[in-house]
Amino acid sequence: MATVRFPYEGVKPMEIPDRNLMGVFSPPRMRPGRTEEEILSDALSNPVGAGRLRQALAGKRNVLIVSDDHHRPTPVRTMLPPVLEEIRSAGIPDRSVEIIMALGSHRPMSDREMREKLGSGIVDRFRVTNHEWTDPGNLYFAGRVPPGIDVWVNRKMREFDFIVGLGQIMPMDVCGFTGGCNIIIPGLCGPKTSADFHWVRVGIPPEEVIGRRENAIREAIDNSAMAAGLGAILNVILDGEGKICGAVYGHPVEAHRSGVPLALQSHTTLLPAKADIVVADGYPFDIEFWQANKALDNAALAVRDGGVIIIVSPCHEGLSVTHGEDIRRVGYRSKKEILRLVEEGEFTHRVTAVHMVQVAEATFEKGVTCILVTDGIPPAVLREVNLEYAPDPQSALAMAFGRMGMDATVAVLNRASETLPVIQEH
């Protein structure tokens, strides 16, 4: 009997019969042979497709640093000191530097969350603000880019001479990889722009996007962010232990492209076959199901059609703070039905429909059952939105065996939100 433990306090382990267990799969641990500080210093000293930051800032009056938010595990407090040193070396004073949190459509960060993300010393030293994505007065129009996207972004982008974005590169469903120009689109954009570029994803099968750098939605993101004025990025790649194993600095598109191969290596795990049952924890994307859905997206690549996915995640802020009302009103359902409801104007924000299409592609479209083990969403709410609930992992496994039979194969994905499962070809 194999014991599978979960990275959450109070969540009981799962016991899986050895004869059923295909394996426990995790993103690999990388050994770069350098400290995190050395990795960041090397990246800033060797820019990709651009000059060094301190050189790019020559003659500039002020700098806007754009950081990803509390929904991401990016170690921004480690990344900021060398960036700020480059800015200081260019002769730009602290009063001319501002940090903005790229919320996208997430809820605002609290002061405590900003201090945890950036460090208290940084919050005390610099002006730090949240992006306000629904306030039209907070946005400006940066132009229209292919394939017909109106680019509305935070007005601060035109108030600062240089914008540098801080983020992380890892595989994801919506646009292939996180990082790069994502820090602006959707990080600092308005609701129409967010809906328009997300909607590009709806017409593309997920297997043609996730883990692929070159795709239509990534092109739309890059076009939009560059039109808005993003100057440079510093992106890190994390390994299976959440440690920095690589970093890239430079041109927002070229530097991001150069970091993708290492990100693919550090997040890919090989499976011998698709499993009947996939058990996946959402760590560290656990604030709400809107984020834990990343684990579902990846688990869907490892489960056979008609199988069962078990998602273990606290989701202590529910389905979604900002999109939960739409989700509860509509409920998760088939892709065809979601698209019909979009046409009928049922969604407050069309980006919610894209999230629901992702869930549909992972489950309903493949005949896959999703069982959620969580204490953050009441069982009645899960039933209301057409997801299944289990009080603990062992109960969820019993439910899955009840559907798939006692001989069903089980694959476990640790840190599934960060794990790209690839089926080995024989």
N, C-alpha and C positions, 0 to 999 in steps of 0.2 A: 504494500500500500504506500503510495506517494503522498506526502504532505505538502500542500501548496499554501504558502502564507502571503498575505496581502499587506501593502505598505500603509495600512490605516489602523490607528488605535481603536481597539474594541471590535474589529472585524475578525470573526473566527476563521481559522484555516479551513481548507477544503481537503478531504481525503479522496484520492482517486485510485481505483484498483490498477495495479501495475499492468495488467493485461490490456487495459483500455488506453493507457497513457501513451500518446505518440511522442510527447516530449514537452519540456518547458523551454520556451524560446525568449531570448532577451536581445536588446541591442548590444553589440559587442563592446567590451572595455578596450579602449585604445591606450597605447603607451607612447606618447609623443616624444618623451625624453627631454622635455623642456618644461619649465614652470608656466603657469597660466600668464604670469606677468611677462615672461620672455616671449611667449606666443603672440601676445597683444603688441608688444614693442616691435617685434619682427614684422608684423602685418602693417603697422603704421609707418615703419621705415622702408617698406617695399610695396608701395601702392600699385594697384592694378589699373591700368588705363587712365591714370591721372597723376598729378603731382602730389607731393607730400602735403599733408594738411596745413602745416605752418606756412608752406609756400603758397598754397591756394588762398590763404587768408591775407596775403600781402595787400595792403590798401583797403581792406574791408573794415567796416565800422563795428559790426555786430554779428553774432552767430546764434542760430537757433539749433539746439540739439533735440532731436526727436527720439524718444525712448518708447519701446513697446511696454505694455502695461502689466498689471497684476495677474492677467490670465496666462502669461508666458513665463517660463522658468529662466529666461535669459539673465545671466549674472551681470546686470548693468552696473551695479555698484563696483564691480571689479573692472569693468570696461571704461568707466568715466575718468578715473585719475590720469591715465596716459593721454586721453583725448583732451582733457582740460590743460594738461601740460603743453600739448601742441598749440592750443589756443593761446595760452599765456606766452609761449615763445614767439608768437606772432605779434605780441604787443597789445592784445585785446583785453581790456580789464573785465573783472567779474561782473560789473554792473551792465556790461554790454552783451552778456551771455544769458540766454534763457533756455529752460528745459520744458518741453511740452510732452505730456503723456498721450501716446497714440492709441486712443481708446477704440477707434473704429465705431462700432455701435454698442460697445459695452457700457456699463454703468460707470459713473465717475469714481476715481480712486479717492480714498480718504487720506488724511495727512499721515496716519499711521502706516497705511499701505505704501505711500510714497517713500516714507522713511525706510521701510523694509526693502523696497526695491532699489532705491538710489543711495541710501545711507543718510543718517540724520545730519551729518556735517554738510552734505551737498544741499539738502533741503533748506538748511539754515543759511547757507552761503549764496544760493542762487534763487531767482524767481522760478517757481515750478507751477505749471498750470495743467488742467485737464482740457482735452479737446471737447468742444461742445458741438456734437455732430448734427443736432436737430435745430439749431438756432441759425436761421438764414442770415442774420446780421453778423454772424461769426465767420461767414464764408465769403469767398470771392471766386469769380469765374475765370479759370485759367485757359479756357479755350476748348475746342472740340477736337478729339483725336479718333483715329480708326479703332474699332469699327462703328463710329458714330456715337462716342461717349462724350457727354458734356462734363467737363472736369471742374467740379466745385470743391475747393479745399479751404482749409483754415486760413483766414486772412493774414495770420502771422507769417505765412510763407512769403508774402510780398513785403513785409515790414522788416525782414532781416536780409542782410547781404549774402549770407551763406547758410545753407541748411545741411546738417549731417545727421544721418539716421543710424540708430543702434538697434540691432536685432540678432536673430538666430536663424540659421539655415537648417531645415529638416524637411523630410518628405511630408506632404499633406495632400488631401483630396482636392480642395477647391482650385488650386492653381499649380499643382505639382510640387512646389517647395515653398516654405515660409521664407521670410527674409527679403533682402534687397528692397525693391520699390514698394513692397507690401507695407513698409513703415508709413507711407503716405496714402497708398490706396490698398486697403480701406482705412489705414490708421488715422489719417487727418482729413478724410473727405466727408462730403455731405450725403444725405440719404439717397438722392437721385443717382449720384455717381456710384455709390456703393451698390445700389440695386442694378444699375446698368451693367457694370463690369461683372458682378456675380452672375447675372443672367446669361452671360456668354457660356458659363459652365453647364447650363441646363441641357444644351444641345450636344454635349460631348460625353461619351461613355467614361465612367470613372477610371477604368484601366488604361485609358489613353491620356490621363492627366497625372494621377498620383505617382510621384517619383520620376516625373519627366519634366525637365526644365523648359523645353521648347514646346509651347502649346498656345492656343488662341487666347486663353484668359491671361496667361503670363504676359503675352505681348500687349494686351489691353492695359494691364497694370503698369508695365514699363512705359508705354507711350504716355499714359496719364500722369505718372509721377514725374517724368522728365519734363513734360509740358508745364507742370506746376512749379518746377525749379529746384528739385532735389539735387544737391551738389555732390554728396559723397555718402558712402555707407561704411560702417565698421560692423561686420557680422562675425559671430562666432559659430563654431560647430561643437556640439557637446557629445560626449560618449555615453555609454550605457550606465555610467554612474553620475551623470550630470556634470562632469568635469569638462573644461575647455580643452579640446584636443586639436583645434585649428582655428584660424581667424583670417579674414580677408578685409583689406581696406582699399578704397578707391572709387572708381566710376560705378554708379549704382547698378548698372546692368553688367558691365564687364567683370567687376569684382565678384558680384553674386554668381555669375556663370562659372568663375574660376573656383568658387567654394563648393559647388554642387557635387563634384566627384567624391570629395572627402565626406560630405554630409551623407551621401548615398552609402558609402562604405561604413560609416559609423552608426547607421540606423537600419541596415538591412540584416535580416536573419533568414536562413534557409530552412524550409520545411520539406520533408520527403513527399508529402501529398496533402491534399485538402482533408480536413478533419470533419467528422460528423458534428462535433461539438467544439466550440472555441470558447475558452475562458479568458477574459481580458480585463485587466485593471486599467483605469483611466489616468493613473498617476503620471505626471504632475498636473494634468489638465482636469481638475476635479471641482472647480467652483460651481459649475452648473452643467446640466446635460448638454447645453449648447456647446460646451467645451469637451465634455466626455465623449461626444459624438465622434471625435477624432479617433478614439479607441474603436468605436463601432466601424468606422470607415476602414481601418486597417484590418480588423478582425474579419470583415467581409471578404477580404482577399484570401483568407486562410480556411474558410468554411465552405463545404460543398452545398450546392443548391438543395433546398429543403432541410437544411441543418438547423442548429441552434447556436446562438451567440449569447453568452452570459457576460454582462458588463458589471463589474464591481467598482463603484465610485460613490463617494459621499454626496456629491451634488448638493452641498448644504445651502445653496441659494436657489434650489429648485430647477425647473426646466430652463428658464432664462429670465433674468431680471427685466431686460428691455424688450424681449420678444415673447415672453410667456403667455401674454393675453391672446395673441394670434394663434399660438400653438394649441392652447386649450380650446379656443373656439372652433378651430378646424379639425384638430386631431391628426396624428400621423396616418397616412393612407397612401394609396397607389399614386405613382407619378402622374398618370393620366388625370386622376381626380384633382390633384394639386394644381396642375396646369389649367384645368377647367375653372377652378375657384379663383385663380389669378385673373383670368379673363372676366370673371364676374365681380372683380373688385373686392374680394373677401379679405385681403391682407392689408394691414396698415402699412407695412413695409415689405416690399417684394423680396428683400434679402431673406426674410423668414421663410419664404417659399423655397428658396434655394437650399437652405438647411433641411427643409422637409423632403425635398427631392433627394438629397444625399441619404437621408434615413431610408427613404423608399427604395433606393437603388441597393442599399445594403441588406434590406429585409424583404419587404413585400414583393419586389420585382423578382426575387430569387426564391420565394417561398420559405424564407428564413425567419425563424422566431427569435425575437430579442427579449431576454429576461434581464431585468435590471435589479441588482442588489444595491440598495441605497437607503439611507435614513433621512435624506433630504427632500424626497418627493413622496407624499402620501400614496399608499396603494390605490386609493380611489382615483387620484389624479392620473396615475399611470394607466389604469384601466380606461379612464375617460379619453386618453389620447392614443389608445390602442397599443400600449406597451404592456408587457407582463412583469409582475413583481414577485420577488422572493425575499424572505426576511433575512436570509444568510446564504453564503456560498454553497454550503452542503445541500440545503433545500433546493437551490437553483439547479444543482447537478442532478438531484433526484428527479426534478421536473423534466430536465433534458433527457435523461435516460428513459423516462416514461414515454417520451415522444419518439426517441431514436432507437430504443432497444438497449438491452444490457450489454450488447457487444459493440456499442458505438465507440468510435475512436475519439480521444479528447486531446486537443492541443491547447497549451497554456501560453499566452502572450504576456510577459511581464512588461510594464511600462508601454502598453500597447499603443498609446497615442504617439509614441516616439519610435515604434517598431514597424518597419516595413517588411511584411512576410513575403518571401519569394518562393514559389514552388519549384523544386529542382526537377529539371527535365531528365527523364531516363531514356 
